[in-house]
């Protein structure tokens, strides 16, 4: 699916309207079709990893994993080349979907903080990433902001690869009782999936600038 406002898609030998990832501009290919397919498959695995935990784990972790399932699907749709992208979902649908998801998470955070409930710090990252997905699907590139998001996403990738979440997961953003918050990360597969998605987001934000 093609992002609005980003250059014409040339990968795969021709342009296609409203589909596929914007991988080239002015004849400069930023990603061949085969690599876009690899990334699409990797992001589908991200969705599967979080969907498995979404079904198996109760509580607020279920909502956290649901947010990452949504982000994984949105990223996979963005990377998918025209050869396999046969569902023409308008970009505005993704924009509204991620904007509402980010709004729900922010409202939940505000409510829990005001109530003094224990809230995992990783929810802040989830809210930021959902908001970043809105910007990505808008496709109206602000180069400085895009490069900031590239840096943020690469830092996130290193964060998950290094297992730095072990120092953050369970730490509470709020809570009058002084206790920790429920853990959200439940395995090495979650870390691997989040590192993969963070790197994919970094690439896409860079492509939004370079493909114009």
C-alpha positions as CSV (number, residue, x, y, z in Angstrom):
1,X,0.0,0.0,0.0
2,X,1.5,3.3,-1.0
3,X,1.8,6.1,1.5
4,X,0.2,9.4,0.5
5,X,2.5,12.2,-0.3
6,X,5.5,9.9,-1.0
7,X,7.1,9.4,-4.4
8,X,5.9,7.1,-7.1
9,X,6.5,3.4,-6.6
10,X,8.9,1.9,-9.1
11,X,9.9,-1.4,-7.5
12,X,8.8,-4.5,-9.4
13,X,9.0,-2.8,-12.8
14,X,6.2,-0.3,-12.7
15,X,4.1,2.1,-10.8
16,X,0.9,1.1,-9.0
17,X,-1.7,3.3,-7.5
18,X,-2.4,3.4,-3.7
19,X,-0.4,0.1,-3.1
20,X,3.0,-1.1,-2.0
21,X,5.7,0.7,-0.2
22,X,7.2,3.9,-1.6
23,X,10.7,2.6,-2.2
24,X,12.0,4.8,-5.0
25,X,11.9,8.3,-6.4
26,X,13.6,9.7,-9.5
27,X,14.7,6.2,-10.5
28,X,16.6,5.5,-7.2
29,X,15.4,2.2,-5.7
30,X,15.5,2.1,-1.9
31,X,14.3,-1.5,-1.6
32,X,13.9,-4.3,-4.3
33,X,10.7,-6.3,-4.3
34,X,12.3,-9.4,-2.9
35,X,13.5,-7.5,0.2
36,X,10.1,-5.9,0.6
37,X,8.7,-9.5,0.6
38,X,11.2,-10.5,3.3
39,X,10.2,-7.6,5.5
40,X,6.5,-8.3,5.0
41,X,7.0,-11.9,6.1
42,X,9.1,-10.7,9.1
43,X,6.3,-8.3,10.1
44,X,3.7,-11.1,9.8
45,X,5.8,-13.1,12.2
46,X,5.7,-10.1,14.6
47,X,1.9,-10.1,14.4
48,X,1.8,-13.9,15.1
49,X,4.1,-13.6,18.1
50,X,2.0,-10.9,19.7
51,X,-1.3,-12.6,18.7
52,X,-0.2,-15.7,20.5
53,X,0.4,-13.8,23.7
54,X,-2.7,-11.8,23.3
55,X,-4.8,-15.0,23.4
56,X,-2.8,-16.7,26.1
57,X,-2.2,-13.9,28.6
58,X,-5.0,-12.2,30.6
59,X,-5.0,-8.7,32.0
60,X,-3.6,-5.5,30.7
61,X,-0.8,-7.4,28.8
62,X,-3.6,-8.5,26.4
63,X,-4.3,-4.8,25.5
64,X,-0.5,-4.1,25.2
65,X,-0.1,-7.0,22.8
66,X,-3.2,-6.0,20.8
67,X,-1.6,-2.6,20.2
68,X,1.5,-4.3,18.8
69,X,-0.6,-6.7,16.7
70,X,-2.2,-3.6,15.1
71,X,1.2,-1.9,14.5
72,X,2.6,-5.1,13.0
73,X,-0.4,-5.3,10.6
74,X,0.0,-1.7,9.6
75,X,3.7,-2.0,9.0
76,X,3.2,-5.2,7.0
77,X,0.6,-3.5,4.8
78,X,3.0,-0.6,4.2
79,X,5.9,-2.9,3.2
80,X,3.8,-5.3,1.1
81,X,4.6,-5.0,-2.7
82,X,1.8,-4.8,-5.2
83,X,2.3,-8.5,-6.1
84,X,0.7,-9.5,-2.8
85,X,-1.1,-6.4,-1.7
86,X,-4.6,-7.0,-3.0
87,X,-6.6,-5.2,-0.3
88,X,-6.9,-1.5,-1.2
89,X,-7.5,-0.1,2.3
90,X,-7.4,3.8,2.1
91,X,-4.6,5.5,4.0
92,X,-7.2,7.5,5.9
93,X,-8.5,4.3,7.5
94,X,-5.1,3.5,8.9
95,X,-4.7,7.1,10.0
96,X,-7.9,7.0,12.0
97,X,-7.2,3.6,13.3
98,X,-3.9,4.5,14.8
99,X,-5.0,7.9,16.0
100,X,-7.8,6.3,17.9
101,X,-5.6,3.6,19.3
102,X,-3.0,6.2,20.4
103,X,-5.9,8.3,22.0
104,X,-7.2,5.3,23.9
105,X,-3.7,4.4,25.3
106,X,-3.1,8.1,26.3
107,X,-6.5,8.3,28.0
108,X,-5.8,5.1,29.8
109,X,-2.5,6.3,31.0
110,X,-4.0,9.6,32.2
111,X,-6.8,7.9,34.0
112,X,-4.4,5.4,35.7
113,X,-2.0,8.2,36.8
114,X,-4.8,10.3,38.2
115,X,-6.2,7.3,40.1
116,X,-2.7,6.5,41.4
117,X,-2.7,3.0,39.8
118,X,0.4,1.2,39.0
119,X,1.2,1.7,35.3
120,X,4.1,0.1,33.5
121,X,6.5,2.5,31.9
122,X,6.4,0.6,28.7
123,X,3.0,1.9,28.0
124,X,4.6,5.3,27.3
125,X,6.6,3.7,24.5
126,X,3.5,2.0,23.1
127,X,1.6,5.4,23.0
128,X,4.5,7.1,21.2
129,X,4.8,4.3,18.6
130,X,1.1,4.4,17.9
131,X,1.3,8.1,17.4
132,X,4.3,7.6,15.1
133,X,2.3,5.3,13.0
134,X,-0.3,8.1,12.4
135,X,2.5,10.3,11.2
136,X,3.9,7.5,9.0
137,X,0.5,6.9,7.3
138,X,-0.1,10.6,6.8
139,X,3.0,10.7,4.6
140,X,3.4,14.4,4.8
141,X,7.1,14.4,5.6
142,X,8.7,16.8,7.9
143,X,12.4,15.9,7.4
144,X,13.6,16.9,10.9
145,X,10.8,15.0,12.6
146,X,11.3,12.0,10.3
147,X,15.0,11.8,11.2
148,X,14.2,12.2,14.9
149,X,11.9,9.2,14.6
150,X,14.6,7.3,12.7
151,X,16.9,7.8,15.7
152,X,14.1,7.0,18.2
153,X,13.3,3.7,16.3
154,X,16.9,2.7,16.0
155,X,17.4,3.3,19.7
156,X,14.3,1.2,20.4
157,X,15.8,-1.6,18.3
158,X,19.0,-1.6,20.3
159,X,16.9,-1.4,23.5
160,X,15.1,-4.6,22.7
161,X,18.1,-6.5,21.3
162,X,20.2,-5.6,24.4
163,X,17.3,-6.8,26.7
164,X,17.3,-3.4,28.4
165,X,13.6,-3.8,29.0
166,X,14.5,-6.0,32.0
167,X,15.4,-2.8,33.8
168,X,12.2,-1.0,32.7
169,X,9.4,-3.6,32.5
170,X,7.6,-3.7,35.8
171,X,8.7,-0.2,36.9
172,X,5.7,1.9,37.6
173,X,4.8,5.3,36.1
174,X,2.5,5.9,39.0
175,X,1.1,4.2,42.0
176,X,0.6,5.4,45.5
177,X,1.6,2.1,47.1
178,X,5.1,2.3,45.8
179,X,5.0,-1.2,44.3
180,X,6.0,-2.2,40.8
181,X,3.6,-2.5,37.8
182,X,2.6,-5.8,36.2
183,X,5.1,-7.0,33.7
184,X,4.3,-6.8,30.0
185,X,7.2,-8.5,28.2
186,X,6.8,-12.3,28.4
187,X,9.6,-13.9,26.4
188,X,12.5,-13.6,24.0
189,X,10.1,-13.8,21.1
190,X,8.5,-10.5,22.2
191,X,11.9,-8.8,22.4
192,X,12.9,-10.1,18.9
193,X,9.6,-9.1,17.4
194,X,9.8,-5.6,18.9
195,X,13.4,-5.1,17.7
196,X,12.3,-6.2,14.2
197,X,9.4,-3.8,14.1
198,X,11.5,-0.9,15.5
199,X,14.1,-1.4,12.7
200,X,11.3,-1.6,10.1
201,X,9.9,1.7,11.4
202,X,13.4,3.3,11.3
203,X,13.7,2.2,7.6
204,X,10.3,3.5,6.7
205,X,10.8,6.9,8.3
206,X,14.1,7.3,6.4
207,X,12.4,6.2,3.2
208,X,9.8,8.9,3.6
209,X,12.5,11.5,3.4
210,X,14.8,9.8,0.8
211,X,12.0,8.8,-1.5
212,X,10.6,12.3,-2.0
